[in-house]
Amino acid sequence: MRPKRFLQAQGHASDAGLLLLRAGAGLSLCILFGLPKLKAAAHYAQIGQWAFVDFNRKVGLPTPVFIAYFQSLNESLGALLVACGLFTRYAAACLFVSFVVAAWCSQRVGEPAWLMASYFALMFAAMALTGPGKLSLDFARKSRAPSGAPTPRKDKDDHSGTPNQPGPAVA
């Protein structure tokens, strides 16, 4: 295989790998944890009892009810955003922070769930750093942006700090 074709094939494989990672992590998180938490949140609004809020109180998190609702939305809607590749870096970063906190809280009370939370944190950190790849709605959105608009660029020799402006006159 010629070097150029090999590099192109590698690029397609990387994009397919990112799609697989996004879809696998996002959908599994949403189905296994996000949707049950949304149901529990709706139940809490009616009855006022939720084990997740009790856990948040137990570990001493501030505003345990708000955190429980935020995490429920994060693990459902945020996970779907990641799976679709829409606002991927932001959603993955929010999920990463949430799962770092979840791993810390689980470790603090001696629950074995810290390991799964750590795995999710690593996956979402990787997605926040790499981005969604070309097989995503983010890429489609970016490629549909108006191409006729000029983009500011900084010349190599321009040290003035403002793009496309002449530098200070040198005599």
BAFI-730745 format. One record per residue (C-alpha): x, y, z; residue number from 1. Coordinates in Angstrom, 1 decimal. Example, Ala and Ser with C-alpha at 12.3 -4.5 7.8 and 13.67 -1.06 7.14 Angstrom:
! residues 2
{pt {12.3, -4.5, 7.8}, 1};
{pt {13.7, -1.1, 7.1}, 2};
This chain:
! residues 171
{pt {0.0, 0.0, 0.0}, 1};
{pt {1.3, 3.4, -0.9}, 2};
{pt {2.1, 5.8, 2.0}, 3};
{pt {-0.6, 8.3, 1.0}, 4};
{pt {-3.3, 5.6, 0.8}, 5};
{pt {-2.2, 4.1, 4.1}, 6};
{pt {-2.5, 7.5, 5.8}, 7};
{pt {-5.9, 8.0, 4.3}, 8};
{pt {-7.0, 4.5, 5.5}, 9};
{pt {-5.6, 5.3, 8.9}, 10};
{pt {-7.7, 8.5, 9.0}, 11};
{pt {-10.9, 6.6, 8.2}, 12};
{pt {-10.1, 4.0, 10.8}, 13};
{pt {-9.5, 6.7, 13.4}, 14};
{pt {-12.9, 8.3, 12.6}, 15};
{pt {-14.6, 4.9, 12.7}, 16};
{pt {-12.9, 4.2, 16.1}, 17};
{pt {-14.1, 7.5, 17.5}, 18};
{pt {-17.6, 6.8, 16.3}, 19};
{pt {-17.5, 3.4, 17.9}, 20};
{pt {-16.2, 4.9, 21.2}, 21};
{pt {-18.7, 7.7, 21.2}, 22};
{pt {-21.7, 5.6, 20.3}, 23};
{pt {-20.7, 2.8, 22.7}, 24};
{pt {-20.0, 4.9, 25.7}, 25};
{pt {-22.8, 7.4, 25.1}, 26};
{pt {-25.6, 4.9, 24.4}, 27};
{pt {-24.6, 2.5, 27.1}, 28};
{pt {-24.4, 5.3, 29.7}, 29};
{pt {-27.8, 6.7, 28.6}, 30};
{pt {-29.5, 3.4, 28.6}, 31};
{pt {-28.0, 1.8, 31.7}, 32};
{pt {-27.7, 4.9, 33.9}, 33};
{pt {-29.3, 8.0, 32.4}, 34};
{pt {-32.8, 6.8, 31.7}, 35};
{pt {-33.2, 5.1, 35.1}, 36};
{pt {-32.0, 8.3, 36.8}, 37};
{pt {-34.5, 10.4, 34.8}, 38};
{pt {-37.3, 8.0, 35.9}, 39};
{pt {-36.1, 8.3, 39.5}, 40};
{pt {-35.9, 12.1, 39.2}, 41};
{pt {-39.6, 12.2, 38.1}, 42};
{pt {-40.5, 9.8, 40.9}, 43};
{pt {-38.6, 12.1, 43.4}, 44};
{pt {-40.6, 15.1, 42.2}, 45};
{pt {-43.8, 13.3, 43.2}, 46};
{pt {-42.8, 11.4, 46.3}, 47};
{pt {-39.7, 13.2, 47.7}, 48};
{pt {-37.5, 10.1, 48.1}, 49};
{pt {-34.5, 9.3, 45.9}, 50};
{pt {-31.5, 7.1, 46.9}, 51};
{pt {-29.2, 9.2, 44.7}, 52};
{pt {-30.0, 12.4, 46.7}, 53};
{pt {-29.5, 10.4, 49.9}, 54};
{pt {-26.1, 9.2, 48.6}, 55};
{pt {-25.1, 12.8, 47.7}, 56};
{pt {-26.0, 13.9, 51.3}, 57};
{pt {-24.1, 11.0, 52.7}, 58};
{pt {-20.9, 12.0, 51.0}, 59};
{pt {-21.4, 15.7, 51.9}, 60};
{pt {-21.9, 17.2, 48.4}, 61};
{pt {-23.4, 20.7, 48.5}, 62};
{pt {-26.9, 21.0, 46.9}, 63};
{pt {-27.5, 17.3, 46.7}, 64};
{pt {-30.9, 17.6, 44.9}, 65};
{pt {-29.5, 20.0, 42.2}, 66};
{pt {-26.5, 17.7, 41.7}, 67};
{pt {-28.7, 14.7, 41.3}, 68};
{pt {-30.9, 16.4, 38.7}, 69};
{pt {-27.8, 17.7, 36.9}, 70};
{pt {-26.2, 14.3, 36.8}, 71};
{pt {-29.4, 12.7, 35.6}, 72};
{pt {-29.5, 15.2, 32.7}, 73};
{pt {-25.8, 14.8, 32.1}, 74};
{pt {-26.0, 11.0, 32.0}, 75};
{pt {-29.0, 11.0, 29.6}, 76};
{pt {-28.9, 14.1, 27.4}, 77};
{pt {-25.2, 14.7, 27.6}, 78};
{pt {-24.6, 11.0, 26.8}, 79};
{pt {-26.9, 11.3, 23.8}, 80};
{pt {-25.0, 14.4, 22.6}, 81};
{pt {-21.8, 12.5, 22.8}, 82};
{pt {-23.2, 9.5, 21.0}, 83};
{pt {-24.5, 11.7, 18.1}, 84};
{pt {-21.3, 13.7, 18.0}, 85};
{pt {-23.0, 17.0, 18.7}, 86};
{pt {-21.3, 19.5, 21.0}, 87};
{pt {-19.1, 16.5, 21.8}, 88};
{pt {-16.1, 18.2, 23.5}, 89};
{pt {-18.4, 20.2, 25.9}, 90};
{pt {-20.7, 17.2, 26.7}, 91};
{pt {-17.7, 14.9, 27.1}, 92};
{pt {-15.9, 17.4, 29.4}, 93};
{pt {-19.0, 17.7, 31.6}, 94};
{pt {-19.3, 13.9, 31.8}, 95};
{pt {-15.6, 13.6, 32.5}, 96};
{pt {-15.8, 16.0, 35.5}, 97};
{pt {-19.0, 14.3, 36.8}, 98};
{pt {-17.4, 10.9, 36.6}, 99};
{pt {-14.3, 12.0, 38.4}, 100};
{pt {-16.5, 13.3, 41.2}, 101};
{pt {-18.5, 10.1, 41.1}, 102};
{pt {-15.4, 7.9, 41.3}, 103};
{pt {-14.1, 10.0, 44.3}, 104};
{pt {-17.5, 9.8, 46.1}, 105};
{pt {-17.7, 6.1, 45.6}, 106};
{pt {-14.2, 5.6, 46.7}, 107};
{pt {-14.8, 7.7, 49.8}, 108};
{pt {-17.7, 5.5, 51.0}, 109};
{pt {-16.1, 2.3, 49.9}, 110};
{pt {-18.4, 1.3, 47.0}, 111};
{pt {-16.9, -0.7, 44.2}, 112};
{pt {-18.7, 1.6, 41.6}, 113};
{pt {-15.6, 3.8, 41.6}, 114};
{pt {-14.0, 1.5, 39.1}, 115};
{pt {-16.8, 1.8, 36.5}, 116};
{pt {-16.9, 5.6, 37.1}, 117};
{pt {-13.2, 5.8, 36.5}, 118};
{pt {-13.6, 3.9, 33.2}, 119};
{pt {-16.3, 6.3, 32.0}, 120};
{pt {-14.1, 9.3, 33.1}, 121};
{pt {-11.2, 8.0, 31.0}, 122};
{pt {-13.4, 7.4, 28.0}, 123};
{pt {-15.0, 10.9, 28.2}, 124};
{pt {-11.6, 12.5, 28.8}, 125};
{pt {-10.3, 10.9, 25.6}, 126};
{pt {-13.4, 12.2, 23.7}, 127};
{pt {-13.0, 15.7, 25.1}, 128};
{pt {-9.4, 15.8, 24.1}, 129};
{pt {-9.7, 14.2, 20.6}, 130};
{pt {-13.0, 15.6, 19.5}, 131};
{pt {-15.7, 13.6, 17.7}, 132};
{pt {-14.0, 12.8, 14.4}, 133};
{pt {-15.4, 13.2, 10.9}, 134};
{pt {-18.3, 10.8, 11.4}, 135};
{pt {-20.2, 13.2, 13.7}, 136};
{pt {-22.8, 16.0, 13.6}, 137};
{pt {-20.1, 18.4, 14.8}, 138};
{pt {-18.1, 17.8, 11.7}, 139};
{pt {-21.2, 18.1, 9.5}, 140};
{pt {-22.1, 21.4, 11.2}, 141};
{pt {-18.6, 22.7, 10.8}, 142};
{pt {-18.3, 21.7, 7.1}, 143};
{pt {-21.6, 23.4, 6.3}, 144};
{pt {-20.4, 26.8, 7.8}, 145};
{pt {-20.3, 29.6, 5.2}, 146};
{pt {-17.0, 29.2, 3.4}, 147};
{pt {-17.1, 32.6, 1.8}, 148};
{pt {-16.5, 34.5, 5.0}, 149};
{pt {-12.9, 35.6, 5.5}, 150};
{pt {-11.1, 34.1, 8.4}, 151};
{pt {-8.6, 36.2, 10.3}, 152};
{pt {-5.1, 35.0, 10.1}, 153};
{pt {-1.9, 36.2, 11.6}, 154};
{pt {1.1, 36.7, 9.3}, 155};
{pt {4.3, 35.1, 10.4}, 156};
{pt {6.3, 38.3, 10.4}, 157};
{pt {3.6, 40.3, 12.1}, 158};
{pt {4.4, 40.8, 15.8}, 159};
{pt {1.8, 43.4, 16.6}, 160};
{pt {-0.7, 41.0, 18.0}, 161};
{pt {-3.6, 42.0, 15.7}, 162};
{pt {-4.5, 39.8, 12.7}, 163};
{pt {-4.1, 41.3, 9.2}, 164};
{pt {-2.9, 44.6, 10.4}, 165};
{pt {0.4, 46.0, 9.4}, 166};
{pt {3.0, 45.9, 12.2}, 167};
{pt {4.8, 48.9, 13.6}, 168};
{pt {6.7, 50.9, 11.0}, 169};
{pt {10.4, 50.2, 11.1}, 170};
{pt {12.7, 52.9, 9.6}, 171};
